[in-house]
Amino acid sequence: MVLSPTVDRPVRVARAAVFTVFALNGFLLAMWVVHIPVITDRTGVSKSTLGMFILLMAGAGIAGMRLAGPLADRFGSRALVGTAACIASVAVVGPGLATGPLGLAPALACFGFGNGALDVSMNTQAVLVERAYRRPIMAAFHALFSGGGLLGSLLGAAALRAGWDIRMTLVLAAVGCVALTLALVPRLLRESGSGAAAPHDLASVHATDLDDAPPDHGTDAPPDHGTTAPASASRHDVMPHGSEAVLPPHLPAGERPDPHLSARDRGRKVFALAAVAFALLLAEGVAADWSALQMREHLGADAATAALAFGAFSTTMTIGRFGTDRVSHAFGRVAVVRYGSLVAAVGLGVIVVSPWIPLTLLGWTMAGLGLAGGIPQIFTAAGNLGSARAATDMSRVFSIGYLGLLAGPTIIGWLTAVMSLTKAMVVPMIAILLCCRYANVVAPPRAD
């Protein structure tokens, strides 16, 4: 029998704090998005100019991601989460204060930079908490991001309907988010040297009779049958050792950083993870920007019906992320990426050939469900490469993946000049099938 560890209150509190940070990030983005029409009217920018400014915001976001990685490795993700969240919270006010293009451009750049830095730092902290928790919990963090976005969109819409001045709404949002951030930061985990949790932050481990240690199927690390966790292990089971931190030997292989990768192999794995992230986020970006238009163009649906396409996609993606951790715990990371990608690819195939609205909606539902769990598995893998630069590794994966989110809609837009929008959906379908083929890249290190 394999005994399962339980976690102490500090790690459970840290988990709740990281949940809230993810929701806060989604909330801030939603507060910007729902006010875009008002901001456009206030500043007098055209749609083409706004598009360029959004591209500027994305570029600043990538810069924030790349800078956040080394800073998180040097000063710890806890400090950087607090700094980045405060920057993003204050910066969300900027677009609302802008009265012209010259004010809007730097405001969006600042907001994009803070959001990019927060993306990397909060995911780095999430990997740390997941490692301390000793089972998959990453996907639930990303589900809370979607939940925060939903809350922000509802509150923003309510404020607009009530006739509130946009500046008052954004200032209240900023003050609330800064106060929440300051309350959350002390509850996050601290790194010790290489990014592993400090000894006094990690939970002590107690043996239980539950045989629920995460198995490693397929190409994941082989199950460790016959190994029993000690009856109790103190917080000192995790102690710094040189430039690396030594995790408890009874830790499941799927949650254990890989100490055996050379610098060259680690670089290759970072690139491979980034390539898969690029493909998955490419498909996600296509769904976000083109799903409604595809159904309207291909099937002649009215605007309200066509909007259900993205609704089906986003709803099932959010719900799927709440359930992904259990699937990963039961079947391993590789299975989540491989079979999830397969489901998403089949969904896109249904969309390409479907002559009916209900069948097309089913296709977008399958696409959202299939894509729900892939990105969280990639971040978990990137954060457990055994490097003292875990946050830097994650920032590289995240920034390249984010390029896919931007490139996907653009590529589809170019292709519509030579083919129908529906036929262009073959491109994300092929990208997702490649993710299915190369899902092994997220496999945890094999147990010694």
N, C-alpha and C positions, 0 to 999 in steps of 0.2 A: 504494500500500500504506500502511495506517495502522500505525505502529509502536506497540508496547505498552510501557508503563513497567514496571519491576520495582521492588520496594520493598526498602529496607535492613532490617537486623536490628532496629533500635529499633521500627519500626512492627509488624513481625511479633511481637515480644515484647509490645508493647502489645495487639495483637489477642488473644494467648493470655491476657493478664491480664484483659481485659474478658470473654472467654469464662468465665474462672473466677469473676469477680464475678457474672455472670448465674447461673451454677450455684449459687453461694453463696446468692443471693437465693432461688432455688427450694428449696434445702436448708433454709433457715431457716423458710420458710412450711410446708414439709412437717413439720418438727419440731413446729410448733404443731398442725397439723391431726391428725396421728396420735395426739397426746396429748389431744385434746379429751375423749374419754370419761373418762379418768382425772382430768383437771382438773375436769370437771363433777362427778364423784363427790366429789373433795376439797373443792370449794367449796360443794357442795349447791345449786347454781343449777338452776332449772328450764329446760326447753327454750325456753320463751318468753323468760325472762330472758337466757339465752345468746344468743338471736336478737337481742335489743336490744343486748347487749354487742358482738356482732359488727358490728352496724350502727354502734355507737360507734367501733369499730376502723376501719371503712371511712371514717367521717367524719374521723377523725384522719389517716388515710392521705391523703385529699384535701387536708387542710390542709398535710400534709408536702409533697405534690406542688406545691401553689401557692407555698409558701415556698421550695422547693428551686430553682425556676426562676430567680428573681432572684438568689439567692445563688450559683448556679453561674455566672451571667453576671458577677457581681461578683468572685468569688474563684476561679473556674475549676472545671470539673467534676471534675478530679482530686482536689482538696482535699475537695470535697463527697462524692465517692464514698467516700473514706476515713472521713469523719465519719459519714455516714449508715449505712454498713455496720457501723461499730463500735456505733452506737446500736441498730440493729436486732439485732445479735448479742447485746449485753448485755440488751436488752429481752425477748428470747425466753425468758429465765430467769424473768421476772416472773410469767407465768401459772402456772408450776410451783410458785412459792413462795406463791401466794395460797391462803388457807384459807377465804375467804368472798367474798361478792359485793363487798364494799367494797374488797377487795384486788385482785380480778380486773378490775374495770372500769378503773382507772387503768393496770394492767399491760397490758391489751389496747390501750388508747389510745396508750401509749408505743410499743408494738410496731408498731401501725398507722402511727403518725407516722414512725418510722424506716424502715419498709418503703416508704411513699409517697415519702419523700425519696430513698431509694435507687433506686426505679424511675425517677424523672426524671433523676437525676444519672448513672446508669449508661447510660441510653439516650442522653443528651447526649454522654457519652464515646464511646459506640458510633458515633454519627454522625461524630464527629471522626476516629476510627480508620478508618471506612469512607471518609471523604473522603481521608484520607492513603493509603489502600490503592488508591484509584482504580478500584474495581469493587464491585458489590454484595456485601456480607457481613452485612447486618443480620439477615436471617432466621436465620442460623446462631446468632447470639447468643441469640435467643429460643428456639431449639431446646435450647441448653444450659441455659436456665432450666428447661425441662421435665425435662431429664436430671438436674439438681440436685434437683428435686422427687422424682423417682423414687428417687434415692440416699437422700434424707432419709427417705422413707417406708419403705424397706427397712431402713435402720439403726435407725429409730425402732421399727419392728415387732420387729426382732431384740432390741433392748434391753428391750422390754416382755415378750417371750417369755422372756428370760433372767431376768426378775424384778428388773431394775434399778430403783432409786428414780428417779422422774421428775426430781427435783431434780438428781441426779448426772448423768443423761443430758443435761439442758438446760445445765448448767454446763459439761460437757465440750464440748458443741456450741458454746457461746458462746466459750469460751477458744480452741478451734481456729479458729473463724471470725474472731475478732479478730486472732489471730496471722497467719492467712492474709491478712487485709486489709492489715495493716502491711507484709507482704512484697510485696503486689501494687501498692500505691499508687505507689511510686517508678518502677514500670515503665509507668504510664499516661502518655498524652500530655498536654502542657501547652498551654493556650490562649495566644494572643497577641492581646490586645485584644478582637476581635469574636468570639472562639470558634474561629477557625481555629488550626490547630496552630502552635506556635512554630517558627521556621525550623530550629532545631537539632534539633527532634523529628521533623520530616518526613523521609521517605526521599528520598534522591537518586533521580533518574529516569535510567534507562539505556535506550537504544533496543534493541529486540529485533526479530526478523523475524516475530513472531507477529502475525497479523492478527486479534486477538481483542478489539479495543476494543468496548465495549458499544454495539450499535446502538440507535437510537431509532426505534421503529416507530410507526405509527398517528399518534396525537396527540402523541407524544413529540417531542423536538427532532429536526430532520432530521439524517441522517448527514453527517459532515464529510468527504466524499470529496475526495481530492486534497490533504489536509493531512497533513503528515508531522511527527512529533515530532522535535525536535532530537536529534542523536546523543547528547548528554548534557546534563542540566540539573542544576545544583547545588541544594543546600538553599536557596540564596538566591532561588530562583524564587518562594518564598512569603514576602513581606515585608509588614509592617504598612504601611498607607497611610491616614492619618487615623483614622477610627473603624472602618473596614472593613479586612479583609485581602484582598489581591489574590492569587487563586489562579493557578497557572500557566496560560497561555493554551491549552496543549495538553491540559489536563485534560478528560476526557470530560464532555459537557454534563450527563449524568445525575448527576455527582458534584460539580457546580459550584454554589455558592450563587447565588441570583438577585439581582443587584445593582440590578435595574430596578424592583422593586416599590415603590410608594409606601407610606407608613405605612397609608393607608386600605385599599389593595388587599391589603397584607399581613394586616391585621386580618380582612378578608373571607376570605382564603384560610385563615387559622388556624381561623376558624369553620367553613368548609366541610370542612376536614380533620377537625375535631373531630366534626362531624355524621356523617361516614362512619365514624370510629372508634367513635362511639356505636352505630351500627347493627351494625357487625361484632361488637363486644363484647357487645351485647345478645344476638345469636344464640349467641355462645360461652357466655354465662352460662346461657341456656336449656338448651343441650346439657349443661352440667355438672350442673345441678340437676334437670332433668326427663327426661333421656333414658331412664334406667333405669325410672322410674315410667311413662313413656309406653308402653314396650314391655310392661310388666307389665299395665297397665290395658287397653290396646287388644288385646293378643294373648293375655293370660292366661299369660304366661311366669312360671316360678318365679323366685325372687329371684336365684339364681345365674346363670340365663340372662339375666335382665333386666340384670344388671350388665355383661354383654358389650356393651351398647349404648354406654355411656360409654367402655368399654375400646376399642371400635372407633374411636370419635370421637377420643379423646385420642392413641391410638397413631398413627393416620394424620396427625393434626395435627403431632405431633413429627417423624415421618419426612418429612412434606411440607416442614417448615421447613428441614430439612437440604438439600433439593433446590431450594428456592425461589430462592436466590441465583443459581444457574446459569440458571434460567428468566428471572429478571429481567435478568441479564447479556445473555442472548440476545434477549429480546423486549421488554424495557422494563418499567417499573413499572406503567404503565397496563394492560398485558396481564395482569399478575399479578392486579391487583385486579378487572378486568372479568371475565376468564374464570374466575378462582378463585371469585368471587361467583356466577357462573352455575352452576358445578359444585355449589357448596354449596346454592343454591336448588333445583336439580334434585333433589339428595339429600333435602332436606326435603319436596319434593313427593312423592318416592317413599315417604317415611315416612308421610305423610298418607293415601295410598291403599293402602299395602301390607297384604295380608291374611296374610302369612307372615313368620315370624321371620327366615329368611335374607335376604329382600328388605329387611326393615327394617334389619337390620345393614348391608346394602350402602348403604342410605340414609344411615345415620350415618357410615359410612366415607367416603362422598362429601362429606358436610358437613364432616368434619374435614379432609379433604384440600383442599377448596375454601377453607376459612377460614384455612388455615395461613399463607399469605403476605401477606394483606392488611395486617395491623397493622404489620409491619416496614416495608412500603412507605410507610405513612402517617408513621411516625416519621422515616424518611429524608427525606421531603418536608418535614416540619415543621422539621427541623434544618437545612435548606438554603434557607431563605427569604431569605438575604442580610442578616439583621438582626444587629445587635450584641447582640440579646437572644434568641439562638437557644434557650437553655435555657428562658426564659420562654415562648416560643412553644410549645415541647414540653410544658411543664407544663400549659398551657391545654388543649392537645389531649388530653393523657393524662388529666387530671382529668375532662373531659367524657366521654371515652370510658369511663372507669372507672364513671361514673354509669350508662352503658348496661349494663355488666356486672352492676351491682346492680339496675337497673330491670327488665331482661329477665325474670328469674325471678319477680319480684313481679307484673309485668303478666300473665304466664301464670297465676299463682296466682289473680289476680282473675278472669280470663276463665273459669277452670274452674267458676266459680259459675253460668255461663250456657251453657257449651258443654263438650264433651269436651276432654280434654287434647290429643288428637290433632288435633282441628280448630283448637285454639289455636296449633298449630305454623305455621299460615298467617301469623301475625304476624311471626315472625323471617324467614320466607321472603320476605315483601313487603319487609321492611327490607333484606335482602341484595340483592334485585332492584334496589332504589334505589341501592345501592352500585355495582352493575353499570352502571346508567345514568349515574352521576356519577363514574365512575372517573377521568375526566380531571383531577380535582383533584390527583392525585399526579404529574401530568406534570412533568418537569424543565423548567427554563427553556430557551428556544430559543437556540441559538448565534447570536452576532452575525454 
